[in-house]
Amino acid sequence: MTFRPITHWNYRIIEHEEDEERVFTMHEVYYDDEGPHSWTAKPVTPTAGSRDEMILVLEGMLQDAKTKPVLRIENETGLVEIPG
């Protein structure tokens, strides 16, 4: 396995199958120079030290969700963007 240094990360909606049903969950996705290469195994749970911090975290998640395409997990290629 080749080491791929992380250059940045963001929140992304990932589409996947769960109990033969299509679901959408929010994950942290990590990138290198070639694009997305890893993501959190479980959906993220926002955590903050105060109400105001929580609002900032949620607004950041929502901004990423609204401006970035949905990703799908493909066994052969990892994450791929879903057009639309």
C-alpha positions as CSV (number, residue, x, y, z in Angstrom):
1,M,0.0,0.0,0.0
2,T,1.4,3.4,-1.0
3,F,1.3,6.2,1.6
4,R,-0.8,9.1,0.3
5,P,-0.4,12.3,2.4
6,I,-3.6,14.2,3.2
7,T,-3.7,17.7,1.7
8,H,-7.2,18.6,3.0
9,W,-10.6,17.3,4.1
10,N,-14.2,18.4,4.1
11,Y,-17.7,17.1,4.9
12,R,-19.4,15.2,2.1
13,I,-22.7,13.4,1.6
14,I,-22.0,9.8,0.7
15,E,-24.6,7.5,-0.9
16,H,-24.5,3.9,0.0
17,E,-26.6,0.8,0.4
18,E,-27.9,-0.2,3.9
19,D,-30.2,-3.2,4.3
20,E,-30.9,-3.1,0.5
21,E,-32.0,0.5,0.7
22,R,-30.2,3.6,-0.6
23,V,-29.3,6.0,2.1
24,F,-27.3,9.3,2.3
25,T,-25.0,10.1,5.3
26,M,-22.5,12.8,6.1
27,H,-18.8,11.9,6.4
28,E,-15.5,13.5,6.7
29,V,-13.6,12.9,3.4
30,Y,-9.8,13.1,3.1
31,Y,-8.0,14.2,0.0
32,D,-4.5,14.0,-1.5
33,D,-3.2,15.5,-4.8
34,E,-5.1,12.9,-6.7
35,G,-8.5,13.5,-5.1
36,P,-10.6,11.9,-2.4
37,H,-8.9,8.8,-1.0
38,S,-10.5,8.0,2.4
39,W,-13.5,8.8,4.6
40,T,-14.8,8.1,8.0
41,A,-16.2,4.6,8.4
42,K,-19.2,5.9,10.3
43,P,-21.3,9.0,9.6
44,V,-20.0,12.0,11.6
45,T,-21.8,13.3,14.7
46,P,-21.3,17.0,15.2
47,T,-19.8,17.9,18.5
48,A,-19.0,21.4,20.0
49,G,-18.2,23.1,23.2
50,S,-21.1,25.6,23.0
51,R,-24.3,26.3,21.2
52,D,-22.6,29.0,19.1
53,E,-19.8,26.6,18.1
54,M,-22.3,23.9,17.3
55,I,-24.1,26.3,15.0
56,L,-20.8,27.1,13.2
57,V,-20.1,23.4,12.8
58,L,-23.5,22.6,11.4
59,E,-23.4,25.6,9.1
60,G,-20.0,24.4,7.7
61,M,-21.4,20.9,7.2
62,L,-24.4,22.3,5.4
63,Q,-22.3,24.6,3.2
64,D,-20.1,21.6,2.1
65,A,-23.3,19.5,1.5
66,K,-24.9,22.2,-0.6
67,T,-21.8,23.0,-2.8
68,K,-20.2,19.6,-3.4
69,P,-21.6,16.7,-5.4
70,V,-22.8,13.6,-3.6
71,L,-20.2,10.8,-3.5
72,R,-20.8,7.1,-3.9
73,I,-18.6,4.3,-2.6
74,E,-17.5,2.1,-5.5
75,N,-15.6,-1.1,-4.6
76,E,-13.1,-0.9,-7.5
77,T,-12.4,2.9,-7.4
78,G,-13.2,4.1,-3.9
79,L,-15.3,7.3,-4.0
80,V,-16.9,8.7,-7.2
81,E,-18.9,11.8,-7.6
82,I,-22.5,11.4,-8.6
83,P,-23.4,13.9,-11.4
84,G,-26.4,16.1,-10.7
